Amino acid sequence: MDVGLLVPGWGAPQRVQAACTLRAGGISRAPFDSLNLGDHVGDEPAAVAENRRRVRTALALPCEPLWLQQVHGARVVDADAPPGPGSGPADAAVTRTAGRVLAILVADCMPVLLASEDGHCIAAAHAGWRGLAAGVVEATVAAMGVAGHRLHAWLGPAIGTDRFEVGDEVRETFMAQDARAERGFERNRHGRWQCDLALLARQRLDALGVTRVGHAALCTYTHPASCYSYRRDGRTGRMAALIWRAG
């Protein structure tokens, strides 16, 4: 079976390559079946390694992706800097080096890919609600050092509004930062809120001047054949959104 892939349509320069894996085409057994790329979810290490190899081959990646230790925070790694004391958990990465591959693992949270209009600088961020509230999008754009109006962004597969129920504390967190966030929450019959993660991400990008935004519009929860979903399944695998620049 071929590796399942979703290729962004987002207007980025041709030399910027990007893709998001789906769940078909790997060797992992249930509940991680089949193209699980997460090495922290309890899957067999050999299966994860083979799945990652298959992705490298399918995309003809120039090197092994930079796999982050994601913690739902806002720390951004400079992938061009040598490893050192600053290494550790992070939820975003940036590079200006051709052939360096950035990766974000997801299973409901939203991957955000970014590229400068000249293709020189690229970035990837892990933007679930905690990361968005912590400022991961703002920190990533700041690390790129590129004005927002000179950036392209792509929002990958994530849990959709109809399936993403949250409590008052989530809404209040966003409302305290930006009153416009009210549009991202709709009261449901249980007295809780349906959260529009994509809208909240767009608002953050818009505030930074990033208006060229593509969106996969694929709900991870409602597409079990294509997507992993932590909220739906609990114990499950991870997809990866990847970005790199050709020479």
Order of alpha helices (4+ residues) and beta strands (2+ residues): beta-beta-alpha-beta-beta-beta-beta-beta-beta-alpha-alpha-beta-beta-alpha-beta-beta-alpha-beta-alpha-beta
